Amino acid sequence: MNTSIRKYCWSLCILILTNCATQKAKYTNTEQAKDTTTNKDIEHTFYLIGDAGKSPINGMNPVLKSFKKRIEKAPKNSTVLFLGDNIYPAGMPDPKDSTQAYLIAKSHLDAQLNTLKNYKGKPLFIPGNHDWYTEGLVGLEREQDYIQEALDSKDVFFLKMAAH
């Protein structure tokens, strides 16, 4: 392919791409398009995080560090919802089966629990598919017990919903 044809093809591509660009929002009915604001106070705020189950041993990954800073400023009328996969790669093993695997899993879970240290609202944990990988429901119950004991609350882990 000679250089003049190549230049022509590149010019055509650039022309097509720039002419398809939209510079402002398009509405089907511009008369109904409007910005809305409210004067109402926020009643409750939800903070959602998922796939947070892997951090450096005895540390916290950068996403959890950022999340912790955010929720430390959250009001009491808020909920942090951990959306599953709380322990990578395979849930909470029995410490009798593998002390090393248990300590790693515990460290991953502790990183998430440590984000809640100065949090004033309510935390909730939902197990994900990775949480099921060690002994299924038995492993989930082990994770549930650990979280409930760490947070001194029986109402923080939704195992019944996950088991259905």
N, C-alpha and C positions, 0 to 999 in steps of 0.2 A: 504494500500500500504506500503510495507516494505521500510526501509531506503535505501537499495542498489538499488532498482528500482527507487526510488525518485532521488537519486544521479545520476543515469544513465540518467534519463529524463532531469535533469537540465544540465548535461554535454552535452547532445545531443543538447539542445536548444542553449547553449552558442556557441558550435561549429558551428552550422548552422548560427547563427547571425553574428559571426565574420568572417566566410568564405564568406559571401555575401557582406561584406563591400568593398567599392571602395576606393583606396588610391590616385588615380589621375584621372583626367578628361578623359572621353572616347569620341573619335571622330569617325565618320563613315569614314571620309577621312582625315587622319592626314597630308597629303601634303597641304591641303587647310586651315588647322587650323593655325591661326596666330593672334597675338595681333596686334591691330591697334592703332595708335596714330595720332593726328592731330596737326598742328601748327596754326590752325585758332583760332581767338579770339571768345569768346562767345558773340553772338549778343543780346540774350535775355534769361532771366531765369524766369521760372515759379515756384511758390511755391504753392502747393496744400494742402488744409486742408478741411476736411469734418466732419460732426457730432460734431461740436465744440460748439453746442448750449446749453451747461449746465455748469455753473460755480457757485462757491459760491456767494451768494448775495453780491454785491459791491466788488467782487474779481475776480480772474482769476484762472482757473484750471491749474494744472501743465503742461499740454500739450500746452496750450496757452502761458504760461510764457516762455517755451522753444522756441516756435514758434516766439514769440516777439523778443527774443534775436537773433534768426537766421536772421529774416528779417530786423532788425535794421542795419545789416551789408550789406544788399542787395544794389546793384547799382540801379540807376534811370531806367535803361533799364531792368526792371523786373516787373512781375505781380504776385500779390497774388490772388488766386482764392479760395473763400470759396464755397465749393461744396454742400451746402445744409444742411438742418436740423440745421439752424442757431438759432432757438429758440425751446428748449424743454420745456414742452412736446407737446405744441400745438400752436405754432405760436404766433402772436402778437394780443392779445385781445383788444377790445375797452375799454379804461379807464373808460368809463361811465358804462360799464357792471360789471366790477370788478377791482377796483383800485389795490387790492393786486395782482391779476393775472397779470395785466399790469406792475406793478413795478417789479415783478419777471422776466417776459419776457424781459423787458427793460434792466434789470441787466445782463441777459444772453447775450443779443445783445451788450451791452456796453463793456463787457469783450472782445469780438472779435474786436470791433471798437478800443479799447484801444491798441490792438497789433499793430495798424497802426500809432501810435503817431509819431514815428521817422522814419517811412518807407518812402523812396524816390520814390518808383515805383507807379504802378497803382493797386488799389484794385478792385476786381469784386466779386459780390455776386450772387449766383444762389440759388433759393429757393429749398428746398427738401420737402419730403412728410409731415414732421412734421410742416413745415411752412404753409401748406395748411389747417391744422386742425381747425383753428379758422376762420369761415365764408368764407373759400375758397379764392376767388379772392379779396374780400373786405379786409380780413386779410392780404393778400400778399401786397396789395396796401398800407396798413397802415405800414407794415414793410419796404416797398420800400421808402415811404415818410420819415420814421424815419432815415434810412441809408443815403438817399440823403441829408437830412438836416444836419446830423451829419458830413458828409464828404464834405459838400458844393459842391456837384457834382450831375448832373443828369445822368451821364454815369457810374454808379457803380452797378446797380442792374438789372439783366436780367429777368424782369417779362414777357415780351412778349414771350420769348422762353419758359418759364415755362407754360404759358397759352395755348399753342398750343397742 
